[in-house]
Amino acid sequence: MKNENIRIKRVIQRCGCDAILPLALVYIFYIILHGHLSPGGGFQGGVLMVATLLLIYLGHGYDVTAQAMRPKLLRKVEGLALAGYILLALLGVAFGTRFCENVLYQYGQPGELFSTGTIFLMGTVVGIEVLAGVSALVINMLGVLLGKDVDHKE
C-alpha cells in the first residue's frame, strides 16, 4: 500500500511538472525577447531557465534531465552565443562608431519587438548565452550532488 501511494504521488508530481513546463518556457522567452521594452531581459530570462530545468528534474529525475538538456550541446551554444554577442558589439566598429554602439536603431517603430536595433539582438543573444551556461552549470551541480558522471559522453 505504501509503494502504491508513492507511485501515485510521483505520477501526480510528474504530471504537474509537465503541465507547468510549457507555461514556464513561454514566460522565459517572453522575458528574454521583451527585455528592451519592459523590465527583464536576457540575463533575467536566462537565469529563469533554471526553474524549467528543475521542473524536469523534479518530474523525471536526473538522467532524463541530462538527456533532455544535453550539457555538452549547451556549452557549445553558450560559446556560439558569446561569439554572436562579440560580433554584434563589433558592428559599431564596422559602421565607424564605437564598440557596442547601437547602429541598427533606425529600423522599426517605437514599442515594437524589433524597434531597438542591436539592443534587441544583444539582449536575445545574452539570454541564450545565460540560458545555456546556467543550465549546463546546474545539470553538472546536480550530477555531482547525486554522484553521477558529469562528463555526459554523447
N, C-alpha and C positions, 0 to 999 in steps of 0.2 A: 504494500500500500504506500509506503514511504517513497519507494522508487517511482511509482506511478505519479505521485504528487510532484516530485522533482522534474519528471519528464513534462508534465503539464505546464509547470512554471517555465521551463526552458522554451517550450513551444510558444507560450504567451510572450515571453521576453523576445524571442526571435521575430515573431510577427509584429510586435510593437516597434522594434528597431527597424524592420523592413518597411513599415508604414511611414515612419518619420524620415527615413533616409532621403527619399526624393525631395521632400519639402526642404530639408536642410541644404541639399545641394543647390536647389533653386535660389534659396536665400543667400548662400555663399556667393554664387556667381552674380547675383543682383548687387551685393555689396562691392564686389570687385569691379564690375562694369560701370556702376554709377558713382564711384568714389570721387570723381571730379565734379559732380553735380550736387552731392549730398554728403553728410558725414559718412566716413568709411573709406574704403579704398583697397588697394592691392594688398597691403600688409595685413589689415584687419580681416579681409576676406580669406586670405591665405591661412592665417592662424585659426580661423573658424573651421577650417578643413579638419582640424584635429577632432572636432565634435563628430563629424561623419565617420572618421576613421575609428573612433571609439564606439560608435554605434555598430559598425560592422564587427568590431572585436567583441563587444558585449553580446551581440546576437549570434555570432557564428564561431568565435574563437580565433586564436592567433593564426593558425595555419591558413584558414580561409582568408583572413585579413591580409596576410603576407602574399598570398597567391593573387588576391584581387588587386592589391595596390602596387605590387612589383617594385620593391625598393630600388633595385638596380636601374630600372627604367626611370624611376622618379629622380634619381641622381643625374641621369643624362638629361632629362627635361630641365632640371634645375640649372645645369650648365648652359644649355641652349637658351634658356630664358635670360640668364645673366649676359650672355653674348648678345642677345637681342636688345637688352637694355643699353649696353655699351654702344651698339650700332645706332640706336635711336638718339643717344646722347651725342654721338659724333655727327648727326645730321646738322646740328647747329654749326659745327666747324665746316662741314661741307658747303653750307649755304653762306659762309663768310661771316658768321656771327660767333657767339660764344658756345662753349661746351654746355650741353643740356638746354640750349635755347629752344623755345617753342617756335618752330619755323613753319608749322602747318596750321596755324591758328585761323587762317582766312577761310577755311572750309567749314561749311555747316552753319546752322542758325543757333543763336544762344539758347541754351536749355536742352538742345537735342543731344543724343548719346554721343555722336561723333563731332561735337562742336568745339572741342578744345585742342584739336590737333595732336601734337606729340604728347601732351599731358595725358590724354586718354590712353594712348598706346603705351606709354611708360607705366602708367598705373596698372594696366592689364598685364603687362609683362612682369611687373613686380608681384602681382597677385599669383601668377603662375609659378614664379620662382619661389616665393614663400610657401605656397601650397605644396610644391614638390619637396622642398627642403625640410619643412617641418613634418610632413607626412613620413618621409624616409627616416627622420630622426626618431619620431615616436614609434614607428614599427621596430626599429632597432632597439630602442629602450625597452619596449615590451618583450622583445625576444631575449634580451639579456636578463630581464627580471624573471622570465619563465624558463631560463636555461636552454633556450633554443639556439640553433645555428643561425646566426645573423648574417652569414655570408650569402645566403639565398642563391645557390647555384642555379642559373637559368640557362 
